[in-house]
Amino acid sequence: MIIDAPITQLNDKYKLLTSLIAYEAQLDALVDYSLADCECYSLLQQKLDEVCNLIADPDNLRIWHSFAQCAEVDRQIKTLRETAMKSLCLLEKHQSRCAINHALSFTHYLDGLNHSASCEIEAAQISRDSRVLFIGSGAYPLSAITIATLTQATVKGLDIDPDAVRQARQLDTAQLRISFEHTDLALCLAQFQPTHIVVASLVEHKWEVLSTLRPSLTDSQKVLVRYGNGLKSAFNYPFNASLSLGWRSQPIHSGSSLYDVVLMEKAHGN
């Protein structure tokens, strides 16, 4: 039996749409269930892992490329992203509480982050003498901890959520040169004077952050921006580095299938 190509493509579109809709509904329900019963956090983590697999699936990427301009697909990706972000923030706070109360080891989590972080560290030339400001570090700041662990650099995590910062401060990081703040970005820049800045993929208004950073930056300071466009934007906020007037940008191959990274530097004479 010969199947008409346009019909097959439409089937692919609705296959992707129904997956996006289903995952959004399940995450939304699991957020409520987790708040009511902490035993459900394991189910929430499992479902978030499934969303990550959906994003990394080559077949789903192929389908997305065929319907990249479809408003319905774009709308559902954005809807899933907002629910996924809410779910992840809730899960991170739960994981942070568990680490505080039960002294959980970071080793298992760090192993999963090491390869991607190593690529970013090498590209940005982060070393023991570096001062790294991590914007959007969260309640369970694994990326910031990974950088501090691998490089022994001085790291400061910055987050707009005071509860997240409070929880991060309670983690056992005494062996690292790392601290966490809930403060104004411009003030933090002036006081901390970082050599490197990392903008987390969960930071929504990346260009606003860069606009705040730019007047205070020197030509030697480096900014790593994590982001996810297209299907990856179901789990990350997007970013268009091609709009970087007054910046020099270089894509970094981090090895991550979940987000992309671009290295930004202030253009000379700007």
Salt bridges, closest charged atoms under 4 A:
ASP12 OD2 - ARG62 NH1 3.32
ASP28 OD1 - LYS86 NZ 3.46
GLU50 OE1 - LYS47 NZ 2.99
ASP59 OD2 - LYS15 NZ 3.13
ASP59 OD1 - ARG62 NH2 2.61
GLU72 OE1 - LYS13 NZ 3.84
ASP74 OD2 - LYS78 NZ 3.26
GLU82 OE2 - ARG81 NE 3.63
GLU120 OE1 - ARG226 NH2 3.15
ASP161 OD2 - LYS93 NZ 2.77
GLU181 OE2 - LYS156 NZ 3.61
GLU181 OE1 - ARG169 NH2 3.31
GLU204 OE1 - HIS205 NE2 3.76
ASP219 OD2 - HIS268 ND1 3.11
ASP260 OD1 - LYS232 NZ 2.92
GLU265 OE2 - LYS222 NZ 3.98
GLU265 OE1 - ARG248 NH1 3.62
